[in-house]
């Protein structure tokens, strides 16, 4: 796999039973790239390993005044230099390719899982953990994949060096053959503690990231209540904890690095001392001593790969564990998409858990006293149950469970707009360029959502688009717009898609009553003949619904029109009018009766 071939046509089905298994699976997916990188690494390291033999041969040829062998040594050194240059360049190319392709595979898997779970993802996994997995953890996992081939090449070359020295000069080769494995394995006792400290650092960093995300998301609220200093102090304390954990972790890795420098130095001193004695006794030649000395000195390069792979594994294993935990989240545990591939979903939308039914082709309003209950109900209606026990009672569309539909089909037939929708950066035309039936034009959707003032504001803000609001860029999350403007643009985007079932959670909570009335008319007009569910408590919206359902304590307890429920259902009046029972009773007993109460609530 080359970088130019990205993204992967199919990232595959990962093994998410553990972080280590996930890393092994990821390595298997790039077996060809790992083999190529390892072979180039062998060429690079064997070129380095050949230098001592060339230098030793050259020194001995000078001592013996043998010009032929000196020329041979020069040719060997030139060949080793070429092997080092070519091997190093190609090793770097293939290793970085492995890194990027592995990171891209993990990112595609995470993106696919995010699209599958939708808004339920952040309910089941902390927001800080999602951020950590999709950013830093992806890089660390890619680092391990990239370092693996260099480690394998270095390990093979160390075996070759030890075997070659045993054959070339047995008396010194034995010392090297015993010392090299000790050096390679010397860091193992330090790894558990270093790994634990790295895990603690990563955990604290994730909590700090989550705290920062929450602070940024709630900045307006914090400023309103004067809580900036409080949360700033909390983040400062959390960041200091991360710093202390990072220092403790760095100390262990510094000790490991020092071990990888000191122990080879000790081995080198032993080899020089013992070799010098053998050379003075005439048991080995000067060239052999230079060869062994150079070989031991150059083992530092492949030995560094042992330290790197230890660090890469220690850092990537927790990252892979977090990624596997996110990827292990399932849309459902009771059914599979394959069962519904040939099934058609059309008709009434029914939730067996609450008893809510939204007849096909009608505008159904749902009233919940608790906004959190409304949000969870909206997720359920879209096929995103928030709680594990809710996954066993899938919402039905025309009698077909949404969990049994292929994910792409479920996304097409049912669309849920959250109460806090997100606008992506780009032009207004790009914002409205979404998969749709084609039956609703962007202009009609904007008109129905009462976006005229938004278009005027975008036209005035445009400096290089000749006043065309459709070509005006919208900043990230629509921060340059007011809350009501963002909400109406998001509503227009939802209306453009024209799904079979549209679920709107408080679509007019950020607009004034006059605009809300016109938006309600626009939704009713544009969605005529389509199944629409609106979770709201505004009388202006409820009065335009074909039917209204009251959900109390997680159950649908009353059904009727807005006026009917006002007249006969006290719980409904308590939610919609925000009045006490005494006030409601007084209004009902006035001469104009329930009409007076409706006039007050409108």
C-alpha positions, -999 to +999 in steps of 0.1 A: +000+000+000+014+034-010+004+068+003-010+077-031-035+049-027-051+063+005-077+062+018-081+025+022-109+011+001-119-010+032-101-005+065-112-040+076-127-054+107-103-049+136-095-073+165-106-052+195-104-078+222-074-059+236-049-032+228-021-058+220-044-078+197-054-046+179-017-038+173-011-073+160-041-071+137-029-037+124+006-052+117-010-081+098-029-057+076+004-042+065+025-073+062+038-065+028+049-030+038+066-044+069+085-070+049+097-044+024+108-020+053+126-049+071+145-059+040+157-023+034+165-021+071+187-053+067+205-037+038+211-005+058+223-023+090+243-049+071+261-021+053+270-006+088+280-041+100+303-046+070+323-014+078+344-030+106+355-058+084+365-034+057+384-012+081+401-042+098+411-055+064+425-021+054+445-017+086+459-052+083+468-047+046+487-016+055+506-035+083+514-063+058+520-038+030+496-057+007+483-033-019+458-059-034+440-064-001+440-027+005+422-021-028+398-049-019+392-032+014+385+001-003+360-016-027+343-033+003+340+001+021+326+017-010+300-011-013+291-008+023+287+030+019+264+025-010+243+000+009+241+023+039+229+052+017+204+033-003+191+013+026+187+043+049+168+063+023+145+034+014+141+023+050+129+058+059+105+059+029+089+025+036+088+030+074+071+064+071+047+049+046+038+022+071+033+049+098+010+070+076-010+041+062-015+026+096-026+060+110-050+064+081-064+030+087-071+037+124-086+071+115-109+055+089-120+029+115-127+056+141-146+077+115-167+047+105-175+040+141-184+077+148-207+077+118-223+044+130-229+056+166-236+092+160-243+114+190-245+083+213-207+080+211-200+108+235-227+094+258-208+062+261-172+075+259-159+106+275-154+135+251-117+138+262-111+102+254-126+106+220-103+136+213-073+117+227-079+087+205-086+106+173-055+128+177-025+117+197-033+080+200-034+076+163+001+090+160+014+067+188-001+036+172+015+046+139+048+051+156+049+014+168+040+001+133+068+023+118+094+012+144+086-025+142+105-031+109+136-012+121+136-033+153+133-066+133+162-055+110+183-045+140+177-078+158+187-099+128+218-078+122+229-082+159+226-120+154+246-118+122+273-097+139+276-121+169+278-151+146+303-134+123+326-124+151+325-160+166+336-173+132+361-145+125+378-143+159+364-168+184+384-156+214+369-121+212+337-132+195+326-151+226+328-120+247+307-101+222+282-130+218+276-130+255+276-093+260+252-083+231+222-102+244+227-088+279+227-053+264+196-060+243+177-073+273+190-050+299+160-026+296+134-053+303+134-049+341+128-012+337+100-014+312+071-023+336+077+008+357+082+030+327+050+016+312+030+023+343+043+058+345+034+064+309-001+050+314-006+074+344+006+103+322-018+094+294-047+090+318-041+124+334-036+140+299-070+126+288-087+140+319-071+174+313-082+173+276-117+165+287-117+193+312-105+217+285-131+206+260-159+210+286-146+245+295-144+256+259-179+242+251-194+260+282-174+292+280-204+314+275-222+299+305-190+302+326-187+339+317-224+344+325-219+330+360-184+343+365-169+309+367-139+314+344-114+317+372-128+286+389-124+264+358-091+280+349-078+270+383-091+235+378-074+232+344-042+247+358-041+221+385-049+193+360-022+205+336+003+206+365-006+170+373+001+161+337+034+179+339+045+161+370+035+127+355+054+135+323+085+144+343+083+111+363+078+092+330+107+110+313+130+101+342+124+064+336+130+068+298+161+088+305+173+059+327+166+034+299+185+057+275+214+060+298+215+022+302+217+018+264+247+041+264+266+030+295+264-007+290+277-007+254+305+015+267+314-010+293+313-038+268+336-018+245+361-012+273+361-049+281+367-058+244+395-033+240+412-044+273+410-081+265+418-076+228+448-055+235+461-082+258+455-108+231+472-086+204+502-080+227+506-117+232+504-122+194+472-143+196+453-120+173+463-095+146+460-057+149+435-058+120+413-083+139+414-061+170+403-031+150+375-052+133+361-064+166+364-030+182+346-013+153+319-040+152+312-036+189+312+002+186+287+001+157+263-022+175+251+010+192+229+017+162+209-015+161+207-016+199+190+018+198+161+001+180+155-021+210+150+011+231+128+026+205+105-004+201+102-006+239+092+030+240+069+027+210+051-003+225+048+012+259+033+044+244+012+027+218-003-001+239-025+022+260-034+042+229-043+010+211-063-001+242-083+032+241-088+029+203-100-007+207-124+003+234-140+029+212-140+005+181-156-022+203-188-001+208-216-016+188-247-001+173-267-031+186-260-064+203-292-082+192-293-081+155-272-077+124-275-055+095-274-084+071-308-096+082-325-065+068-307-059+036-337-068+014-363-053+037-382-021+030-389+003+058-419+026+053-449+034+074-455+044+110-426+051+134-431+032+166-410+031+198-420+000+219-401+012+249-422+044+254-452+035+233-448+065+211-463+062+176-458+087+148-482+079+119-468+081+084-473+114+066-483+134+097-465+160+119-463+145+154-453+167+183-439+151+214-439+168+248-415+157+275-412+174+309-375+166+311-352+179+282-327+151+289-355+125+284-364+143+251-328+141+239-325+104+247-359+098+230-347+116+199-316+094+198-337+063+201-360+074+173-329+077+151-316+043+160-291+054+186-301+040+219-281+055+247-285+028+274-275-008+270-309-021+280-325+001+254-308-018+225-331-048+230-362-028+221-354-012+187-376+014+172-398+001+144-404+018+111-433+002+092-428-028+115-391-032+106-366-027+135-341+001+126-314-021+140-321-047+113-317-022+085-283-017+069-267+014+084-268+034+052-305+027+048-313+036+083-294+069+079-314+076+047-349+070+060-345+086+095-327+119+102-324+133+137-314+169+143-301+175+178-311+205+199-275+218+195-267+211+158-232+216+145-224+237+114-192+227+096-169+253+081-173+261+044-197+281+022-234+281+026-238+262-006-214+235+007-234+234+040-266+226+020-249+202-004-259+171+015-273+137+003-310+143-003-340+131-023-338+162-045-375+170-039-366+201-017-346+229-031-321+248-009-340+280-015-373+265-003-356+250+028-341+284+037-374+301+032-392+276+054-366+279+081-370+318+079-333+323+071-338+356+052-320+377+078-292+351+079-288+355+041-287+393+044-261+390+072-239+367+051-243+389+020-231+419+040-202+400+055-191+388+021-161+408+007-150+387-023-182+369-034-201+399-049-227+397-022-237+362-029-246+346+005-244+311-009-207+317-016-200+332+018-179+311+041-192+301+075-167+298+102-161+267+123-193+256+141-209+289+128-194+309+155-198+341+136-236+337+137-260+340+166-275+309+182-309+314+165-292+319+131-272+287+135-303+268+146-323+279+115-295+271+091-292+236+106-330+232+102-327+243+066-300+216+061-323+190+076-352+200+054-331+198+023-323+162+030-360+154+029-358+120+047-388+097+050-388+105+088-374+137+102-369+140+139-364+176+153-353+181+189-363+217+200-357+232+165-368+267+175-355+270+211-332+299+202-356+321+182-382+347+192-419+339+192-427+357+159-400+338+140-410+306+158-445+309+145-433+314+109-408+285+112-436+262+125-457+271+094-427+265+072-421+231+086-457+221+083-459+233+047-426+218+035-430+185+053-466+180+042-471+143+034-438+133+052-434+118+086-421+144+110-416+142+148-409+174+167-399+172+204-409+206+218-430+223+245-437+255+226-475+261+221-467+277+187-453+245+174-477+222+192-507+240+178-496+233+142-490+196+148-515+170+134-512+151+167-494+156+200-481+129+223-473+135+260-445+114+274-444+113+312-420+091+332-407+075+300-441+065+287-466+079+262-496+087+284-518+109+263-525+116+226-545+142+210-543+177+195-528+206+214-562+221+223-576+187+233-547+180+257-549+215+271-585+209+280-583+174+295-547+166+306-533+185+337-498+171+332-497+184+297-508+218+308-482+219+335-454+213+310-467+236+282-481+265+302-456+265+331-485+274+353-495+260+387-527+239+391-544+268+408-537+291+379-549+265+354-581+259+373-588+297+375-582+301+338-604+272+329-633+286+350-633+320+333-662+328+310-640+323+279-628+290+293-599+272+277-596+297+250-584+322+276-558+298+287-547+292+251-544+329+245-522+333+275-498+305+265-496+316+229 
